[in-house]
Amino acid sequence: MSNPSAKTAIVTGGSRGIGRAIVKALAEAGFNVAFSYASNQAAAQEVEAMVKGFGVEALAVQADAANPAEAQALIEQAHKQFGRIDALVNNAGITRDGLLMRMSDDDWAKVLDTNLAGSFYTCRAASRIMLKQRAGAIVNISSVVGVYGNAGQANYAASKAGLIGFTKSIAKEFGSRGVTANVVAPGFIETDMTESVPKEKLIEHIPLGRLGAPEDIAKAVLFLITSGNYITGQVLHVDGGLVF
């Protein structure tokens, strides 16, 4: 049975990896969840079924985070279906790694458009609803790479560092209306994005001696959304002690 009084969350890039874990945690906590996915419809349908299994409603929307019209449509569809938006999690992200001197204009622009501009588009659309409600929580998923940089990832690091400055700014704008905005900065998490990286080499630099799980990020996001009423403009590192 669905719960019509449930709160509503939107997650971008919610069909796999960290995004899927965030969707699951929110559904388990009683949120109706709308999520976007890039192209894998089968994975999206599987996540939809999982959400509904927790007795809440799901809405899967195929959308490119880098497309302002599609980002706007995601927010509008969720609001139309559920009547309110209590939380927005910007998780959609891509990498196009390469040394700077060989990096193409397209590899630079695509990463910035998806990872940084995409969050701007959804936050702009959702803020109009949240500010009117005088309530809401925004969590933007950055990365430790956005804090300390990484060779071969100038575009990715720039997009994730930009997300931190962006979030701190909107936290100041939205605070007077009861809307919080925070960042979760994951370290090295076991997903398909880290599959090709030699794990032993990564673990050497992590004080806790292991990679994180998508669920570790999901728990941090859920905490900020459900218990972070007096937390805004902050960066929560979930990285096993990689960055102090």
Buried (B, 14 or more C-beta within 10 A) or exposed (E): EEEEEBBBBBBBBBBBBBBBBBBBBBBBBBBBBBBBBBEEEEBBBBBBEBBBEBEBBBBBBBBBBBBBEBBBBBBBBBBEBBEBBBBBBBBBBBBBBBEEEEBEEEBBBBBBBBBBBBBBBBBBBBBEBBBEBEBBBBBBBBBBBBBEBBEBBBBBBBBBBBBBEBBBEBBEEBEEBBBBBBBBBBBBBBBEBBEEEEEEEBBEEBEEEEBBBBBBBBBBBBBBBBEBEEBBBBBBBBBBEBBE
